[in-house]
Every structure is written in C-alpha cells, then in structure tokens.
Amino acid sequence: MYWEGIHTRLLKRPFRYAVLDFDGTVSLIREGWQQIMIPYFTEELAKTPEGKRKNHQSLEEQAKEMIFFYTGKQTIYQCIALAQEITRLGGEPLPPQAYKDEYQRRLLEKIDDRLTGLQNGTIDPETLTVPGTYDLLQLLVKHGVTPYLASGTDEEYVLSEAKLLGLTEYFGKHIYGAQREYQTFSKKKVIERLIQENALAGDELLGFGDGYVEIENVKEVGGFAVGVASNESERQGVDAWKRERLIRAGADAIIPDYREIAVLESNLFD
C-alpha cells in the first residue's frame, strides 16, 4: 500500500500552505546522522564515574533513547539531554553547545564528499533527495499551495544544502532552521507565525514530516499531517520504526516517499 490513510479528512477546504521538514523528508544529504550521534553520545556517557561501571550496550541504549526522543527538534535539545545525563551519572558536563559543535564537526566530516559532489556536479541532486521530492513541490505549486521549509538543523546549513539540491526556487524566503539562540526558533513558532500572518484556517495547512515534532505541530493547529516514513539508506519502502512513531504522533496518512505523485494528488486535492 503506497498511501496508508489513518484518519479521514473531514473538511475539504483547499490547502493554501504546506510546511515540510528538511532532513529525511526532502533531503538525504545527512542520511546516517544517527550513526554519528549515537556513538559520540555513548562515548561521552562512558567517561562518567557511573558510566565506567556500565557495559557498552546499556550506555548505547541510553544514548539512543535520549536522541530519538528529541529527534525533530533542534539538535541542541539532544545535547542538553546529554549534559543532564552526564550530570546524573556523576560527571561534569561541558556546555551543551560544545557537544553540538563537536557533533556537527563529525557529521560534516562524514558528509563532506556528498557536499563536494553536489558542488562540483559529480553527484546528481536527485539521488540525495527523498524520491519524488521535486514532483511533490511542483504539485503543490500547481495547486496554489505555498511551501515552507522548517528544520531542526542550523539554518545556515539548511539554506546551503537546499540550494545545492535545487530546492530554493520552490521555497524562496520561506526556509527556516535552528538558531544559536535556540529559544528564538521552533517549528511550532514557524507554523504559528504562518497562520497569523496569512489569516490561515488550521485545516488549510498541509504538513509533511518524518519526525513526530512536525506532525504534532501541524495537528495542534488543525492541519492535515502526512507522515513520510522514508527509508533513507535504501531510498525505497517504508521504515517500520518511523511509521509506528509517526502514527503515534497523530499522522493522518503514511507514505514512504513521493514516487506515486498521482496517488498523492488524488488523496490531497481531489
């Protein structure tokens, strides 16, 4: 099944705006970020007095739990959680921003070849997007829907990576990402401002995301939330873990990607 309907859309008022998450929802540049963050957090937990007495597997499970709980929010929240856990285990944590900076350094090192390939033209941007992304954005434009991009990744990286993927033309100035002063930004704030500035009724908002945060935020205002259970490493099929999490977050429908654009159009716009 390509389109898994979870909740029926009661009102059929046309959508006017759409909010899309970035990593895992449209971009695959950072695919594999968990394989950077989990070992790093585990390594930091293992340095604590209590951590030295625990086995590696239990520390890894602790790291996974805190990371997955905050996935979809700004990266700094995962780092705040790490600092708190280090304190609980008897350690003396660094400022959360220091953990974020080190994680970003390791991640950028991992994806440098992807960024370089996009910059010099040796990598086709389509291969580093969720399949059908460009078709989806063209579909939204066709139906008069204005797309917004909101990400928990730092805004400077989102702007740069969106440009490398050829996505800027679809979103224009409506690309938003995490700020160093993290309290000033959230996906929820982006949605609230969008609604206020455009006198938007909640059911005129469409959302796409592969994390629970954006799904909850769209549902909170009465929008229609499509959960994108993308299998990032294989670029096909449904990620079962994402699917279960997205359904729990309140997703109205689940899709693996945007390959079957005619099915999307018939379910969203007919």
C-alpha positions, -999 to 999 in steps of 0.1 A, spaced: 0 0 0 15 33 -11 -9 56 8 -19 44 42 -48 65 54 -50 67 92 -76 95 97 -102 107 73 -101 144 63 -135 157 74 -133 191 57 -123 195 21 -113 232 21 -84 237 -3 -49 237 12 -32 271 10 1 265 27 23 235 33 51 230 59 78 205 51 106 192 73 140 190 57 163 161 67 146 127 59 115 144 45 131 161 14 169 159 19 191 128 23 224 147 25 226 139 62 214 103 59 233 83 86 235 111 111 223 87 139 255 66 133 275 97 142 255 109 172 248 76 189 285 65 192 295 100 202 269 103 230 278 68 241 314 77 243 307 108 265 285 88 288 312 61 292 336 88 306 314 94 337 320 77 370 288 57 368 293 51 330 326 34 336 308 7 356 282 1 329 285 -21 298 287 -5 264 253 -18 253 234 -3 282 251 31 276 243 29 239 206 23 247 206 53 270 221 74 241 196 61 216 167 68 239 176 105 245 185 110 209 153 95 194 131 113 220 143 147 207 145 139 170 128 166 150 136 193 175 167 214 173 199 194 178 208 215 209 179 197 228 196 164 223 229 179 236 211 195 266 198 160 274 233 146 271 247 171 296 219 163 320 226 126 318 263 131 323 255 150 355 232 122 366 260 97 361 283 117 383 302 135 355 309 172 349 294 181 315 306 206 290 281 233 279 255 217 255 267 239 227 301 223 229 286 189 224 266 202 194 297 218 179 316 185 181 287 165 167 284 189 138 322 186 131 319 148 130 288 149 108 302 174 84 333 153 80 311 123 71 290 141 45 318 162 31 320 140 -1 283 145 -7 285 182 -4 316 184 -26 299 162 -52 269 184 -53 291 215 -56 312 202 -84 284 185 -103 296 149 -99 265 139 -78 230 143 -92 210 162 -66 180 139 -71 200 110 -57 203 129 -24 166 137 -20 136 116 -9 123 101 -42 97 123 -59 106 155 -39 107 177 -70 74 163 -83 58 170 -49 69 206 -48 57 211 -84 24 195 -74 20 220 -45 27 249 -68 3 236 -94 -25 236 -68 -16 271 -55 -1 259 -22 28 279 -8 55 257 7 75 265 38 106 246 49 112 243 86 142 223 100 158 215 134 192 217 116 210 250 118 196 275 93 230 283 77 233 246 67 197 243 56 200 273 33 232 260 18 220 224 14 186 234 0 205 255 -26 228 226 -36 197 204 -41 180 230 -62 151 235 -38 155 272 -30 133 282 -60 103 264 -45 106 279 -10 121 313 -17 125 332 15 104 306 35 133 285 47 138 283 84 162 265 106 177 263 141 194 294 156 223 296 180 199 314 204 177 283 203 148 297 223 140 320 194 132 292 170 109 262 167 88 246 141 58 254 162 67 291 161 71 290 123 36 275 120 20 299 144 35 329 125 25 314 92 -11 311 104 -12 346 119 4 364 90 -18 348 64 -51 346 83 -50 308 77 -76 284 90 -60 253 105 -75 229 80 -59 249 51 -25 238 63 -8 207 50 23 192 66 49 166 56 75 152 80 94 121 91 96 130 128 70 133 155 76 170 162 64 184 129 34 160 129 23 171 163 28 208 155 6 205 123 -21 186 142 -22 210 171 -35 237 147 -59 215 129 -39 208 98 -35 176 78 -3 158 85 13 134 61 39 111 78 68 104 55 82 70 67 112 73 44 138 45 43 168 69 40 195 44 33 178 24 6 156 52 -8 126 29 -12 100 12 10 87 21 45 109 25 76 88 5 101 102 24 131 94 57 116 59 45 106 50 34 141 63 67 156 45 89 131 12 71 137 16 76 175 23 113 168 -11 116 151 -2 114 114 -33 114 91 -16 93 65 16 75 59 37 74 27 72 61 20 82 89 -4 66 109 -33 71 85 -62 34 80 -69 25 116 -74 -9 108 -90 -19 89 -58 -8 119 -37 -28 143 -59 -59 122 -58 -58 119 -20 -49 155 -12 -65 176 -39 -94 157 -55 
